[in-house]
Amino acid sequence: MKILVTGTAGFIGSHLAIKLLERGDEVVGLDNINDYYDQNVKYGRLQRGGIIDTLEKGKEIPYGKLLTSSTNANYKFIKLNLEDKEAMMKLFEAEKFDAVCNLAAQAGVRYSLTNPDAYMDSNIIGFMNILESCRQNNVKNLCYASSSSVYGLNEELPFSTKHNVDHPISLYAASKKSNELMAHTYSHLFGISTTGLRFFTVYGPWGRPDMALFLFVKAALEGKAIDVFNNGDMLRDFTYIDDIVEGVIRVIDNPAQKDKAWNGVDGEVSTSSAPYKIYNIGNNNPVKLMDFITAIENKLGCKIEKNFMPIQAGDVPATYADVTDLVEDLGYKPQTPIQEGIDKFVDWYLDFFQVKLTIRTLRDRCGDS
């Protein structure tokens, strides 16, 4: 297939693009490479796919120009804003995609508390442009990133796609819930197969610098204390990046179908009489935050100083994914153990940032071993 993957300078998108290329798909990657976090990580992800190598050293990636990877002729990349409707339409018209996977978005629950406009531009207007571009160019296979944050004030665990998600507690979550509603409308009106993917705390190599694992490892190696919110009483369904990507690929290969038994009286909220579906993609095995930190300490071989703090606005104390639909429909369930995933992340971190460690420097940086 020829697949548009938005957010390919991002965490999940960069991994997905490479996996699709490895199996022989043609990929067009899109990203605006904003400065929400360290752009060097974003450029590093693009370099993995041979994109940065196509430019002169130190040269800015041009806006709106398709670049071809220096290592794989099936991989092209364009720097573009989702909210640039005219440019998006031109891209769709020119490339004639078989499928679209929209992973580009303004991420971050806490950032949405102080920068709401960024979420409206990228997550609402940008997603609208994705839907319209699909409609105008007869693209019938769309999957897109939603988030476990849509569960909001729901306290029933594990989180099921059968649960009500009408009470989000951050604008980020509200924007993702809005995406699901917008997608259903286009599925109903125009027959576009849309599948929303509620990701649960994704982690692993090339992860986001604003996420807990990245922040904890960085602080530990610098000999600094980490902030542990809700006094450590947090439960998260940490899901390894390779497991996430496998789930996404299975969704791309199996577009949403109409549920012929669905009705408007007691039909499930995760499906419809239209070709529409919502899946949780999580490890289905939540981990206590303090156990997560212990796994980092196990890998580094030293203790990390901790500042215990109250829960932050927009955060929920626990996440836990019910992945029954994922197993029943696609025969898949994430399963990477937390220690294995953290070990791989730390190995990547040390390599990418060229951190040279010995037992002595570890003791100096993060206390007793």
Residue pairs with C-beta under 8 A, 6 or more apart in sequence:
1 25
1 26
1 98
1 99
1 252
2 25
2 26
2 27
2 28
2 95
2 96
2 97
2 98
2 99
3 20
3 25
3 26
3 27
3 28
3 97
3 98
3 99
3 100
3 101
3 252
4 27
4 28
4 30
4 91
4 92
4 95
4 97
4 99
4 100
4 101
5 13
5 16
5 17
5 20
5 27
5 28
5 29
5 30
5 101
5 103
6 13
6 29
6 30
6 31
6 82
6 100
6 101
6 102
6 103
6 104
6 130
7 13
7 30
7 31
7 102
7 103
7 104
7 105
7 145
8 14
8 16
8 17
8 27
8 29
8 30
8 31
8 45
8 46
8 49
8 77
8 103
9 29
9 31
9 33
9 42
9 43
9 45
9 46
10 31
10 42
10 45
10 103
10 104
10 107
10 208
11 45
11 202
11 206
11 207
11 208
11 241
12 103
12 145
12 199
12 202
12 241
12 244
12 245
12 248
13 29
13 31
13 101
13 103
13 104
14 45
14 46
14 48
14 49
14 206
15 204
15 206
15 241
15 242
15 244
15 245
16 101
16 103
16 245
16 248
16 249
17 27
17 29
17 49
17 75
18 48
18 49
19 245
19 249
20 27
20 249
20 252
21 27
21 49
21 72
21 74
21 75
24 74
25 74
26 74
26 75
27 74
27 75
27 76
28 66
28 76
28 77
28 78
28 91
28 95
28 97
29 46
29 49
29 51
29 75
29 76
29 77
29 78
30 77
30 78
30 79
30 80
30 82
30 91
30 104
31 42
31 46
31 77
31 79
31 80
31 104
32 79
32 80
32 81
32 82
32 104
33 39
33 42
33 43
33 61
33 79
36 106
36 107
36 108
36 111
36 118
36 210
37 208
37 209
37 210
38 209
41 206
41 208
41 209
41 352
43 52
44 206
44 352
45 206
46 52
46 77
47 53
48 206
49 69
49 71
49 72
49 75
49 77
50 69
50 70
50 71
50 72
50 75
51 61
51 67
51 69
51 70
51 75
51 77
52 61
53 69
53 70
53 71
54 67
54 68
54 69
54 70
55 61
55 67
61 67
61 79
62 79
63 79
63 80
64 78
64 79
64 80
64 84
64 87
65 78
65 79
66 76
66 77
66 78
67 76
67 77
67 78
68 75
68 76
69 75
69 76
69 77
78 91
80 87
80 88
80 91
81 87
81 121
81 122
81 126
82 88
82 104
82 122
82 125
82 126
82 127
82 129
82 130
83 121
83 122
83 125
83 126
83 129
84 129
85 129
85 132
88 129
88 130
88 133
89 129
89 132
89 133
89 136
89 137
91 133
92 133
92 134
92 136
92 137
92 139
93 137
96 137
97 137
97 139
98 139
98 141
99 139
99 141
99 142
99 143
99 252
99 255
100 130
100 134
100 139
100 141
100 142
100 143
101 142
101 143
101 144
101 248
101 252
102 127
102 130
102 142
102 143
102 144
102 145
103 144
103 145
104 122
104 126
105 122
105 123
105 126
105 127
105 145
105 175
105 176
106 112
106 115
106 118
106 119
106 121
106 122
106 123
106 172
106 175
107 172
107 208
107 210
108 172
108 210
109 149
109 170
109 172
109 173
109 314
109 315
110 312
110 313
110 314
110 315
111 118
111 172
111 210
112 118
112 119
112 170
112 171
112 172
112 175
112 314
113 170
113 171
113 313
113 314
116 171
119 171
119 172
119 175
120 175
123 172
123 175
123 176
123 178
123 179
124 175
124 178
124 179
127 144
127 178
127 179
127 182
128 182
130 142
130 144
131 142
131 182
131 183
131 186
131 192
133 139
134 140
134 142
134 186
134 192
135 186
135 190
135 192
139 192
140 191
140 192
140 193
140 255
141 192
141 193
141 252
141 255
142 183
142 192
142 193
142 194
142 195
143 194
143 195
143 196
143 197
143 248
143 251
143 252
143 255
144 179
144 183
144 194
144 195
144 196
144 197
145 176
145 196
145 197
145 199
146 176
146 177
146 179
146 180
146 196
146 197
146 198
146 199
146 278
147 172
147 173
147 176
147 198
147 199
148 159
148 198
148 199
148 200
148 201
148 237
148 280
148 282
148 319
148 321
149 168
149 170
149 172
149 173
149 176
149 316
150 165
150 168
150 173
150 176
150 177
150 180
150 198
151 159
151 163
151 165
151 316
151 319
152 165
152 167
152 168
152 169
152 173
152 316
153 167
153 169
154 163
154 164
154 165
154 167
156 163
157 318
157 320
158 284
158 286
158 320
158 321
158 322
159 198
159 280
159 319
159 320
159 321
159 322
160 280
160 322
160 324
161 198
161 268
161 269
161 270
161 278
161 279
161 280
161 322
161 325
162 268
162 269
162 270
163 269
164 269
165 177
165 269
166 177
168 174
168 176
168 177
169 313
169 314
169 316
170 313
170 314
172 314
173 314
179 196
180 196
180 278
183 194
183 196
183 276
184 194
184 272
184 274
184 276
186 192
186 194
187 193
187 194
187 256
187 272
187 274
187 275
187 276
188 272
188 273
188 274
188 276
191 274
191 275
192 275
193 255
193 256
193 257
193 275
193 276
194 256
194 275
194 276
194 277
195 251
195 255
195 256
195 276
195 277
195 278
195 279
196 277
196 278
196 279
197 247
197 248
197 251
197 279
197 281
198 278
198 279
198 280
198 281
198 282
198 321
199 239
199 244
199 281
199 282
200 236
200 237
200 238
200 239
200 280
200 281
200 282
200 283
200 319
200 321
201 236
201 237
201 238
201 239
201 282
201 319
202 239
202 240
202 241
202 244
203 211
203 213
203 238
203 239
203 240
203 241
203 341
203 342
203 345
204 240
204 241
204 242
204 341
204 344
204 345
204 348
205 241
205 344
205 345
205 347
205 348
205 349
206 241
206 348
206 352
207 213
207 214
207 241
207 345
208 214
209 215
209 218
212 289
212 292
213 292
213 296
213 342
213 345
214 349
215 226
216 226
216 293
216 296
216 304
217 296
217 300
217 345
217 346
217 349
218 349
219 225
219 226
219 304
220 226
220 296
220 297
220 300
220 302
220 304
220 365
220 366
221 300
221 355
221 357
221 365
221 366
222 365
223 364
223 365
223 366
223 367
224 305
225 304
225 305
225 306
225 307
226 293
226 304
226 305
226 306
226 307
227 307
227 309
228 289
228 290
228 293
228 306
228 307
228 308
228 309
229 309
229 310
229 311
229 312
229 315
230 289
230 309
230 310
230 311
230 315
230 317
231 308
231 309
231 310
232 288
232 289
232 290
232 293
232 306
232 308
233 289
233 317
234 288
234 289
234 311
234 315
234 317
234 318
235 286
235 287
235 288
235 289
235 317
235 318
235 319
235 320
236 286
236 287
236 289
236 292
236 318
236 319
237 282
237 283
237 284
237 285
237 286
237 287
237 319
237 320
237 321
238 283
238 286
238 287
238 292
238 338
238 341
239 281
239 282
239 283
239 321
239 334
240 283
240 334
240 336
240 340
240 341
240 344
241 341
242 336
243 281
243 283
243 334
243 335
243 336
244 281
244 334
246 332
246 334
247 279
247 281
247 326
247 330
247 332
247 334
248 281
250 330
250 331
250 332
251 279
251 330
254 329
254 330
255 275
256 271
256 275
256 276
256 277
257 275
257 277
258 272
258 273
258 274
258 275
259 267
259 268
259 271
259 272
259 273
260 273
262 268
262 271
262 272
262 273
263 273
267 273
269 278
270 277
270 278
270 279
270 325
271 277
271 278
277 325
277 329
279 323
279 325
279 326
279 329
279 330
280 321
280 322
280 323
280 325
280 326
281 321
281 323
281 326
281 334
282 319
282 320
282 321
282 323
282 334
283 321
283 334
283 335
283 336
284 320
284 321
284 322
284 323
284 333
284 334
286 318
286 319
286 320
287 338
291 338
292 338
292 342
293 304
293 306
295 338
295 339
295 342
296 304
296 342
296 346
297 303
297 304
298 339
299 339
299 342
299 343
299 346
300 346
300 362
300 366
301 359
301 362
301 369
302 362
302 363
302 365
302 366
302 367
302 368
302 369
303 366
303 367
303 368
303 369
304 366
304 367
305 366
305 367
311 317
323 333
323 334
326 332
326 333
327 333
349 355
350 357
359 369
362 369
363 369
